[in-house]
Amino acid sequence: MRTIILDSEEDILELLTYTLSQAEFQIEGFHDYEEFLVRKLAPPPQLIIVGNTHPSDTQIDICTKIRAVPDYADTVLICLTTSQVQCDVQSSDCKEIDGCVLTPILPKDLVKRINEVLNQKLSLASS
């Protein structure tokens, strides 16, 4: 599955890239979400994971900007967060986000949680 990881921290981006590559995700990482948004990726990724962001933008802001790009309308968006409050994807503030992963998390649990969100999104799309 073609996957983009957005994370401003080099070490985290490297760790996520390694972990998900081992689970057979096709990964491309970006430190800067604005750089990602200006690049036209063909084909569009099926999954975007939003990790640590620059202080000027929240994950919700970034996800809203991603959703505004027509090519990414059907892309699954997952946020990594340390706050249970931010993980409430049912709230009106988080309508652009398909799922959250509460961190810290073990690598195998990260892959499991991502797959759960993907399966949930696929089952909703087929209903």
Secondary structure as UniProt FT lines:
FT   STRAND          2..6
FT   HELIX           10..22
FT   TURN            23..24
FT   STRAND          26..30
FT   HELIX           33..38
FT   STRAND          47..50
FT   TURN            55..56
FT   HELIX           59..67
FT   HELIX           70..72
FT   TURN            73..74
FT   STRAND          76..81
FT   HELIX           85..87
FT   TURN            89..90
FT   HELIX           92..94
FT   TURN            95..96
FT   STRAND          99..102
FT   HELIX           107..126
//
